[in-house]
Amino acid sequence: LGDRAKGSTDGSGCLGPFNVRYMPHATQRRGGPLVSAMAAPALRFLAAAALTVALAGASSPSDPVPNTPEQVHLALGHSPSEFTVSWLTPRAADSTVSYGTSPGALSATATGNSTSYHTYSVPRDTHYFVNYTSGVLHHVTLTGLKPSTTYYYALPGRPVDPSMSFTTMPADGDTAAISFSIVGDLGQTSFSQETLDHMMQETDSSVIIHAGDMSYADCLGERWDSWFRMTEVLAKRKPWMVVAGNHELEPDGTGKVSSALKHRYKMPEVKPGVDTSAIFQHAGAAGHDCTPSSIVNGYDWGNSFYAMTVGSTRWLMMNSYSATNATSAQYSWVKEELAAVNRSVTPWVFAVWHGPWYNSNDAHHDEFATVDMRRSMETLIVEGGVDAVFSGHVHAYERTFPVAYNKTMPAGQAPTYLVIGDGGNREGEAPYPSTPPPSWSAYRDGNTYGHGRLVVENATHAQWEWHRNPDSEWKVADRVYLVRPAA
């Protein structure tokens, strides 16, 4: 394995860096991380060293690995007439999508761009730096689409597949009922697969909302590849809209953060991203500085925070770990967004961020970033009339009554907060304490994994359901109507 595998160091007393590149599909396990986070550190070390040898030329242009598109996923654009198709190839390739309203007539084409990224970081529960270089990431935005219309699409070098289709969103302000699948902290375990299987049963859901902590790559880049392969079965048909969790922080070795979030996704940005972060890892921290919960970074705009309209709903997709104080870019943006909402067009306003403000679990309680965000922004959210807030982070489910400033409020006068961080990640569930819950807590369960479903029925009523995984079929464990005043 060479000098590094024999124990040479970089001067800090830790093992020197390993080089890990994008890994072709055939060499990874589907549905789980290649190197288990629960494995002994020595085994993880040996696995990483072996990867260096096995993959040294895995994505070399001379290698016979097919340059087939994979890891396909979709995102909404800035309007119902736009949809973004994203995918990865091992090497440079054409960034073109063919599409049409029939699988046999894909006569329209659109061209986008491609990118890649490199990180030098310490994975969780290890003591060595790893170099990772992604495959080539393609993003193509289709424009001029008709609302509420099904389109089929194909990628260069991949056979036409009728399952590669999507349905555009209804026109802004359309009052037809619309549903959303909502999940947080998914990861890539057998429990994650159960959650994904249950989400697949929701054939009428229009959009997937992910409240942060997607892959649990934790600075081991190839886990992003395996996660996108696991989720492609659904992500190639439904737009998968995300916000940053702490597991997306992942310092890149230059002081900047969230390379995978920036490069693998293309959310409908307000303006190009700006990253003024200066966050560096130390080998002695065993990779726990890859995903810190109590930190504020300098990544604004781009995929950090943005908004979208879906039919009669307006969504603010926010970042718990970028600055949220009154002088921050995110604060000013939220204030402007809420002031601009036209309730005659979008009567419903929802917000999504990772760290929950109302959390009766012992896990992740009173963390700095979350407390600071709530202190700065709760008045904005309440006075701006946000109807419900979806968060993750705590690996459990909890629903509040409408609540503001720790006081339960009448329906329609304060947001309902929903913690949905029970997607299935490898860190395990977070059981609730045996003490009675606060008066604002309506329902909680920290012993099972699951996900949620939101059905906006009209301008005043939306039905929320939580489904727990131990039920082999789609069964509802908690259900409530969210009610807002008539205009």
Salt bridges, closest charged atoms under 4 A:
GLU70 OE1 - ARG229 NE 2.56
GLU82 OE1 - HIS78 ND1 3.61
ASP125 OD1 - HIS288 NE2 3.13
ASP161 OD2 - LYS236 NZ 3.43
ASP185 OD2 - HIS354 NE2 4.00
ASP185 OD2 - HIS395 NE2 3.31
GLU202 OE2 - HIS451 NE2 2.44
ASP204 OD1 - ARG453 NH1 2.87
ASP213 OD2 - HIS247 NE2 3.92
ASP213 OD2 - HIS354 NE2 3.06
ASP218 OD1 - HIS247 ND1 2.56
ASP218 OD2 - ARG426 NH2 2.30
ASP225 OD1 - ARG264 NH2 3.07
GLU232 OE2 - ARG158 NH2 2.73
ASP275 OD2 - LYS262 NZ 2.57
GLU337 OE1 - ARG314 NH2 3.01
ASP366 OD2 - HIS365 ND1 3.11
GLU367 OE2 - HIS364 ND1 2.61
GLU367 OE1 - HIS393 NE2 2.75
ASP372 OD1 - ARG375 NH1 3.32
GLU378 OE1 - ARG374 NE 2.97
ASP387 OD2 - ARG343 NH1 3.34
ASP387 OD1 - ARG484 NE 3.24
GLU427 OE2 - ARG124 NH2 3.74
GLU427 OE2 - HIS247 NE2 3.49
GLU427 OE1 - HIS395 NE2 3.86
GLU465 OE1 - ARG453 NE 3.56
GLU465 OE2 - ARG479 NH2 3.36
ASP471 OD2 - ARG468 NE 3.51
ASP478 OD2 - ARG399 NE 2.80
